Amino acid sequence: MRLCVIFNPAAQGEKARRFRRHLDDIAGQCVLKLTSAPGDARRLAAEAVREGHEGIVAAGGDGTLNEVLNGLGDVPGGFERACLGVLPLGTVNVFARELGIPARLDLAWKPICQGRERRIDLPCVRFGANREPRYFAQLAGAGLDARAVELVEWSHKKKIGPLAYVLAGLRALRGTPSEIHVGWAGNSLTGQLVLIGNGRFYGGPYRVFPEADMRDGRLEVCVFPRIGWLTVARCGLRLLLRGTLPPGVASAFRAESLELTSTSPTPIEADGELLGRLPASFSVQRSRLRVLVP
């Protein structure tokens, strides 16, 4: 399998430093493409597919992964022409955790070289004026969590890791929550926070969608009717102690597609990257994405 690894040479952190030390070891097994600005990983991934590489590896966090994923989607037939690989170098690495990809780089590189492939579902969101699809691998959200992504400070993220999102979430709670209307298959709900998952995990080891199956052709959805200090405290304590949400705190369902609207400006995020504002439509294509796994 012809491999291409996409990496940000300016990436900080111990994982990125360890990866640089491994570059000589993997140089003979792949083509390395280096990013220099936001959006480069997407452009380079599309370029790698057109060049005939059969495995495109995102060496970075969930943001880099999302760019590479969308780069595959930018090429006609890209998801059939190439597999997605992951070297988890980021702060949270939720998708790598979902697939059981080891945090140790040497162990994560091994299944990429072996070329073991699994097909999983491919979710996407359409929003904005042109309604072009934006693919995501693991999760998306509207409301408080997207506002936290909007507020998170890069310096905090590098110093304290996932806690930076917690601090940003507490800041987001000071604002007035949006009322989000959720519609699917003739049903509807209204809430102040909507989380959408393709896998079990959200924000790290937390099983917000414990029954999720990445190959069932459906998205997992949690709608929180109210989101405030008490709700966040209840959820945070339960997630820390048991890794799951408290019963009854949100309405949960599965859907092949859904629509989100709001009368106030409401941000949306996917794979931890801020995308834009509601309205938005979400859907999933069954077994469309090929991934390299242990």
Buried (B, 14 or more C-beta within 10 A) or exposed (E): BBBBBBBBEEBEBEBBEEBEEBEEEBEEEBEBBBBEEEEBBBBBBBBBBBEEBBBBBBBBBBBBBBBBBBBBBBBEEBBEBBBBBBBBBBBBBBBBBBBEBBEEBEEBBEBBBEEEBBBBBBBBBBBBEEEEBBBBBBBBBBBBBBBBBEBBEEEBBEEEBEEBBBBBBEBBBEEEBBBBBBBBEEEEBBBBBBBBBBBBBBBBEBBBBEEBBBEBBBBBBBBBBEBEEEBBEBBEEBBEEEBBBEEEBBBBBBBBBBBBBBEEEBBBBBBBBBBBBBBBBBBBBEBBBBBBBB
